[in-house]
């Protein structure tokens, strides 16, 4: 980055900080990189959907280039003189979009930074990624790529290995409540609704009033509470009539992974207090069930994202989980 661009950078504005909840460590890291002229050519912004990654990416891009012109985020591609925004056109980011991005780079004005933002970067297909590889490997001077994705591990290795990843954590309860207020939503966050949101404002807004989703969240919590008992298998059996649609399958896998991670964190805290992980907390049987359920939920989640037949995924998951809970 040129000295001129570095000197033009400002701290995050009070207006922006008032609109964005959480992520203060990530914001501090980005500001430090930018003000010291050490912004990597390629960054991955990873974390759950609907927590502010895109908003941070757009603000950061605007600071880098000093360009505040609006972008149309509803279009597969939108650009200003110095910023290009790309999102999937249908099911993926296609090679034609990458070719247009490469042309955008060729139009770069001397001494001015350019930022290319790829939203849902895990949907960049292999052919398109290969077409962009040279630009990411040897980016033109003052060029930066920002890849937005739920998980850096889902980004193709050719991109991931050449990028620095920044992880955006889910919003905590207070941050989520405040973010919902900023959206004009005033609602009490029950434990089930909080779990359902997964720290995501977008998911919260999507599922407000969705009684089935809330019932699924309650069912997952009941299963977790029943681990280590005969009731656990019965709780799982009750899901067969509750979980039917693809979005509900995705929700179950996400909530299970989320709740299991929380259970392991609780176990770790118990172990730290007792100086002996087996002295307190969950029983050995419960821990074995946690381990197996965690593996099965992660596998189901990965298969769902790969669009494997969801009915087959769900049937295999239920059968394998029932065995694990015996």
C-alpha positions, -999 to +999 in steps of 0.1 A: +000+000+000+013+035-009+022+060+018-004+083+004-031+057+008-019+049+043-020+085+054-055+088+040-068+061+064-090+071+093-101+053+124-134+035+122-160+062+123-183+066+153-213+061+130-199+028+118-191+016+153-226+025+164-241+003+137-218-028+141-220-050+172-191-071+184-159-079+165-138-052+183-107-074+182-110-080+145-116-043+139-086-034+159-065-059+139-077-045+106-070-009+117-035-019+128-027-036+096-041-008+075-025+022+094+009+005+093+006-003+056+007-041+062-027-051+049-022-085+032-031-088-004-057-115+004-079-118+035-106-143+044-134-130+067-148-162+082-177-167+107-214-174+108-237-157+083-255-126+095-231-113+121-216-083+102-187-097+081-200-081+049-206-048+066-170-048+080-156-058+046-174-030+028-163-004+054-127-016+053-127-015+015-140+021+015-114+032+040-086+016+020-095+033-012-113+064+000-143+056-021-177+060-005-199+054-036-227+029-030-227-007-043-258-027-053-254-058-031-285-074-046-267-079-080-242-107-087-216-080-095-214-043-086-185-019-088-173+016-082-141+030-096-121+013-069-142-015-054-157-046-070-183-067-052-190-102-064-215-127-050-229-160-064-248-158-096-273-186-089-256-215-072-220-204-076-195-176-084-189-184-121-159-181-143-174-152-163-176-132-131-140-139-124-130-129-160-148-096-154-130-092-121-096-097-139-106-070-164-114-047-134-079-052-122-065-041-156-083-008-153-065+001-121-053+037-119-016+042-109-012+047-072-048+040-062-058+009-042-084-015-055-104-039-034-123-070-047-149-084-024-161-120-029-192-127-009-200-164-002-165-172-014-169-209-006-193-210-036-164-200-060-163-230-083-129-246-091-128-234-127-135-198-116-109-201-088-083-213-112-090-184-135-083-160-106-054-178-091-026-158-108-042-125-097-043-138-061-008-152-062+007-121-078-018-093-072-012-059-089+003-033-066-022-018-041-047-046-048-066-064-020-089-094-021-115-099+007-132-133+007-163-136+029-173-171+040-189-190+069-157-210+073-122-206+059-120-244+056-148-243+030-128-220+007-108-238-020-072-246-009-058-226-038-073-195-023-070-204+013-033-211+012-026-176-002-048-157+023-047-146+059-079-156+078-097-134+103-124-151+124-156-133+133-172-148+164-210-151+168-225-122+187-230-127+224-264-122+241-259-085+248-246-078+213-274-098+196-300-079+217-285-046+207-282-055+171-319-065+170-328-032+186-309-014+158-331-034+134-362-021+152-369-055+169-377-056+206-380-091+218-369-111+249-342-136+240-353-169+255-325-197+257-342-214+228-343-183+206-307-174+215-296-210+206-316-208+174-300-175+164-265-189+169-252-153+175-266-142+140-289-112+136-299-125+101-309-159+115-328-142+144-348-120+119-354-150+097-368-172+124-388-147+145-423-163+148-411-196+133-427-220+158-413-251+142-377-237+144-382-228+181-396-263+187-365-278+170-342-257+193-361-270+223-359-306+211-321-302+207-318-289+242-339-317+256-316-343+238-285-327+253-300-327+288-309-364+283-275-376+273-263-405+294-299-417+300-324-440+282-345-409+275-319-396+250-328-422+223-365-415+228-359-378+223-340-385+191-369-407+178-393-378+183-374-358+158-386-379+129-420-362+128-406-328+136-377-323+111-388-327+075-375-298+053-339-292+042-336-260+061-347-279+092-321-305+087-294-278+084-308-262+115-306-294+135-270-301+125-260-265+133-277-265+167-263-298+176-227-287+167-233-255+187-247-272+218-221-300+218-193-273+216-209-256+246-210-289+265-173-295+259-165-259+270-184-266+302-165-299+307-132-280+302-142-254+328-151-282+353-117-299+346-099-266+353-117-261+386-112-297+397-077-302+382-091-335+371-114-338+340-130-370+353-136-358+388-168-339+380-191-329+352-205-354+327-202-391+331-179-412+310-209-425+291-222-390+284-187-379+272-186-409+248-220-399+235-209-363+231-179-374+211-199-396+187-228-371+183-202-344+176-187-364+148-220-374+133-234-339+134-203-324+117-204-351+090-241-344+084-235-307+083-207-311+057-229-334+036-258-309+036-235-281+024-223-304-004-260-309-014-259-347-008-294-362-007-308-348+025-332-376+032-304-401+030-282-379+052-310-376+078-318-413+078-281-423+082-277-396+109-307-408+130-297-445+127-261-438+137-271-415+165-295-440+179-267-466+181-244-440+197-270-432+224-275-469+235 
